[in-house]
Amino acid sequence: MLTLSLVTQAVHVLASLIVCARLTVRTASIVRGGLWLYGLFILGAVLFCVVLPVSLVAFNVDKDAIVHAFPEATGVVAVAFLGWVPAFAFAGLVRRAVAYSA
């Protein structure tokens, strides 16, 4: 279950980065790209730290397995306070890369 959790989270982060990069390039706006990525980070944190573990408890999955698979119980708070830093940094890097290549 831990492997599935990590793979799913990695896919979510990768998809979020792709969405942010495409939006940043299309709109030429670091603010829009950064806000989208920040929102997707928070959505992922809420899904993987709150919604999914609660859903697994509802399906009678062993609580110890859930705790080991989802150790980041406080991840939502950390992403809410610090997630904007990498979000806007990534959007800025995408914007600079596009400007540099043009």
C-alpha positions as CSV (number, residue, x, y, z in Angstrom):
1,M,0.0,0.0,0.0
2,L,2.9,2.4,0.7
3,T,4.2,1.9,-2.8
4,L,0.8,2.6,-4.3
5,S,0.5,5.7,-2.2
6,L,3.9,7.0,-3.3
7,V,3.4,6.2,-7.0
8,T,0.0,7.9,-6.9
9,Q,1.4,11.0,-5.2
10,A,4.3,11.2,-7.7
11,V,1.9,11.0,-10.6
12,H,-0.3,13.7,-9.1
13,V,2.8,16.0,-8.6
14,L,4.0,15.3,-12.1
15,A,0.5,16.1,-13.6
16,S,0.4,19.3,-11.5
17,L,3.8,20.4,-12.8
18,I,2.7,19.7,-16.4
19,V,-0.6,21.7,-15.9
20,C,1.3,24.6,-14.4
21,A,3.9,24.6,-17.1
22,R,1.3,24.6,-19.9
23,L,-0.7,27.3,-18.2
24,T,2.3,29.5,-17.5
25,V,3.4,29.2,-21.2
26,R,0.0,29.7,-22.6
27,T,-0.9,32.8,-20.5
28,A,2.6,34.1,-20.1
29,S,1.7,34.7,-16.4
30,I,3.8,33.5,-13.5
31,V,1.0,34.4,-11.2
32,R,-1.6,32.2,-12.9
33,G,0.7,29.3,-13.2
34,G,1.9,29.6,-9.6
35,L,-1.7,29.9,-8.3
36,W,-2.8,26.8,-10.3
37,L,0.2,24.8,-9.0
38,Y,-0.3,25.9,-5.5
39,G,-4.0,25.0,-5.7
40,L,-3.2,21.6,-7.1
41,F,-0.6,21.0,-4.3
42,I,-3.3,21.8,-1.7
43,L,-5.8,19.6,-3.5
44,G,-3.3,16.7,-3.5
45,A,-2.4,17.2,0.1
46,V,-6.1,17.2,1.1
47,L,-6.8,14.1,-1.0
48,F,-3.8,12.1,0.2
49,C,-3.8,13.2,3.9
50,V,-7.5,13.4,4.6
51,V,-9.9,12.1,2.1
52,L,-8.1,8.9,1.0
53,P,-7.2,7.6,4.6
54,V,-10.8,8.3,5.8
55,S,-12.2,6.5,2.8
56,L,-10.0,3.5,3.5
57,V,-11.2,3.4,7.1
58,A,-14.7,3.4,5.8
59,F,-13.8,0.3,3.7
60,N,-12.5,-1.5,6.8
61,V,-8.8,-1.4,5.8
62,D,-6.5,-2.1,8.7
63,K,-5.6,1.2,10.4
64,D,-2.0,0.3,10.9
65,A,-1.6,-0.2,7.2
66,I,-3.1,3.2,6.5
67,V,-0.8,4.9,9.0
68,H,2.3,3.3,7.4
69,A,1.1,4.1,3.9
70,F,0.1,7.7,4.6
71,P,2.6,9.0,7.2
72,E,2.1,12.6,6.2
73,A,-0.9,13.3,8.4
74,T,0.1,16.9,8.8
75,G,1.0,17.4,5.1
76,V,-2.0,19.6,4.5
77,V,-0.9,22.3,6.9
78,A,2.7,22.2,5.6
79,V,1.5,22.6,2.0
80,A,-0.9,25.3,2.9
81,F,1.9,27.4,4.5
82,L,4.9,26.5,2.4
83,G,3.5,25.2,-1.0
84,W,3.4,28.6,-2.6
85,V,7.2,28.9,-2.5
86,P,8.0,26.0,-4.9
87,A,4.8,26.7,-6.9
88,F,5.8,30.2,-7.9
89,A,9.5,29.3,-8.2
90,F,8.6,26.6,-10.7
91,A,6.3,28.9,-12.7
92,G,9.0,31.5,-12.7
93,L,11.6,28.9,-14.0
94,V,9.1,27.9,-16.8
95,R,8.6,31.5,-17.8
96,R,12.3,32.2,-17.9
97,A,13.0,29.0,-19.9
98,V,10.4,30.0,-22.5
99,A,11.8,33.6,-22.6
100,Y,15.3,32.3,-22.9
101,S,14.5,29.8,-25.7
102,A,12.6,32.4,-27.8
